[in-house]
Structure formats: structure tokens, C-alpha cells
Amino acid sequence: MTISENTPIREELADDGTSTGVEQEVIGDQIDSLFDPDRIKVRTKSMSVDLLLGRLQQEALNLQPDFQREAGIWSEEKQSRLIESLLLRIPLPSFYVSEDEQEVWEVIDGVQRLTTIRRFVQPSPGQGALKLRGLEYLGHEYQGIGFNDLENSYPRLALRIRETEFTFHIIESATPAPVRFNIFARINTGGMPLSNQELRHALVPGKARELLKQWASSDEFQCATARSVRPHRMADREMVLRYLAFYKVESPESYSRKDFGKFLMYAMEEINRWSDEDVQVSKQIFEEALRVSHKIFGDDAFRKMSYDGTSRSPINRALFECMAVNFANLSDLEKTKLVCRKERVRDQFKKLMTIDTDFLQAISVGTGDPKKVNTRFKKTREVLAEVVRA
């Protein structure tokens, strides 16, 4: 069964930024509309280690694109055994890269393998050269040696590594973004697959990448979320994107899309077209909305609340977007009134989350459904308006 971003998922985030529910957020592999096969361009190319190192020197191969997690996390022993495989002529799996309009390759699958090979053959400045250890099949004479030692003592084997060829599947820039997203998802099946936001960052280059990173790192965001959303899976950037999508790109009232994931990708593309003035003004409004949220809710901001005094719930992404957007749309006078009446605001939201099952569903599962989007934004707006009028 295919799971899409509209499949019911839990919206709470653990302190490490991951979903706490049993149903994890998974990107679907369905394409809603047909594409011209001639525009779907994925070519295959063989390259030797020497040619790859040349690409790295020319900055035409990016081993650490913005959407990838940290490179070089393999243990010394695991890296050494990869090099041992090359020496034994054991074929490695194919690599996948995405090519941009300048023909620069960003590695989608194979970062750790390529980082290991570079570290052994031609380490970057400041990077310690890999010395072989923990080998399984080669003799003790290979333990502790580096590539320079290999060239001096075993030149034939050093040449074997330099001439080793790998197969690369290259997703060309002309391939439509939704299809590239689909390809990424299909090959993204390793031990720790990319999250949906990491995939979006892979597919939509431009100012949106840096904007989301900066806003999620701001003091206002960190304070309002009690510094509980770690950035390593880009959950923090997705939260900022969801806010911007509904505040600036398409209002909750007019939202009627079937695919929430495509909506967020479209929002990133729209952000790329903003002027510097648009960015600055929007940032000020965003930060003020978060300051107001924290003044009213403290460390309970964007979390489910109840009257029974149970332990604090994790951050909820759907609550974040609807509360932050609603605060952003208020006047200064309205925000001041809400801060002064913060106990009443908190009490009204506890009631909403305790007795209103429609609202609770709208922030818990299937949150990309247009009806649920409208429900949570409308009810949040009504609660705030009632407190302001009181």
C-alpha cells in the first residue's frame, strides 16, 4: 500500500525532531498526473576514482549538499573494509546523484562511500588521512597503511584503486520536480531514509533553503519551541515552511489541495521568488508571532494541553502553523490584549483540546486534508477573537 503525505500521521515531534507516533511520516511514490517520458531524464555513467577526484577538485561533485546528513560518520573499521573491498575487486552498489543546471552533481545515495574513498586516496585539507585497520581478508602487512604507503610498497594495488569504476545514475535537471521527488523517494530506502523535508531541500534549490534554516535557528523560534526540536531531520525547517505556506503563499480558507507534500514544495518555489524586502518584512512578522506565543503559553506553546495536569506533550506541527499564522494576522492591539489575558487564552485552548473532537482530529491525523486545515485555523481564530472581545 502506498502511503502519501495525506495518509494519517501523528503530528507530535519528539525532542529529537522525529515523529513520536507509530505511524511515521512517509513520502508516497504515486504521481498524480502523467508526464512526457522524453522529459524524464535519468542517464547512467561509469566513472573511475581518478575522474571522481577530479570532479571534487573542480567542485563539480558535492558530497555534502544541504539536504544530506553529516558525511563521514562511518567508523574507521567500516571505512577500512570498504577500501578492502576495492582492493579485492568486490563491486560496490550504484551511486545516485542529482545534476543541476551547471552540471554539478549532488549526491543522493552514496555519501559515506564516496567520502571514505576521498579520505583514503586524497583527503581534503584538514581531514586526517584514512589508515587501514580491522581488515577481514587482507594480511597483516596492510594494517595501518595509507594510500601513500600503498603507492610506495604496492603500486599495482594503488593503481587498481585509481582505476576502479563506479556506476552513477544521474537525475538530470530537466526532469520535472515531481518526478525527481518520486525518484528520490523510490531509491531512498536505506537504513535512515531522508525525511520529506530533506527531500524537498534536495529538489528545490534557491534562497528558500537558507531562509528556512536561518528562521528555524533564530532565537525567537528556539525560545518559542523551548529548544526541543532538533534540526538534524529538518523538522524545524518544515515547521517554518508550513507557517509560511499558509501565511504567505495560500490562505487556509482557500486551501483545497489533495497533496500536502506538493503544496509545501510549491511554497518553497514561491519563497525562491520573494524579494529581499518581502523576506525581511515576513521575518519580522514571524518573529513577533513567536514572541507572542511564548508570552502566552511559555514552554507549552504549540503543544496539546489538558485540564488533568498530565506531562507536557511534544511539539505539534499542525498547532504550530495554525497558532503562529493566526497570531501573525492580529493587530498590535489585539496581541497586547491576548498577552494581558493569557490565562483565559490558555484556558480556552485547554477546553478546545479536551472537548472538541473535530479540533483534536484536525491537529492529530491527516492534517493535510483541506477540511482539517480549515477546521483548525477557523477554531483557533474564533477562540482568539472571543478572548479579544471579552
Secondary structure, DSSP 8 states (H G I E B T S, - for coil): ----TTS----EE-TTSSB-SSS--------SS---GGG--EEEEEEEHHHHHHHHHTT-EESS-TTS--S--S-HHHHHHHHHHHHTT-----EEEEE-TT--EEEEE-HHHHHHHHHHHS--TT-------S-SSS-GGGTT--HHHHHHH-HHHHHHHHH-EEEEEEE-TTS-HHHHHHHHHHH--SSS---HHHHHHHH--SHHHHHHHHHHHSHHHHHHTTT-S-GGGSHHHHHHHHHHIIIIIS-TTT---S-HHHHHHHHHHHHHT--HHHHHHHHHHHHHHHHHHHHHHGGGTTB---TT------EEHHHHHHHHHHHHTS-HHHHHHHHHTHHHHHHHHHHHHHH-HHHHHHTTS-TTSHHHHHHHHHHHHHHHHHHHH-
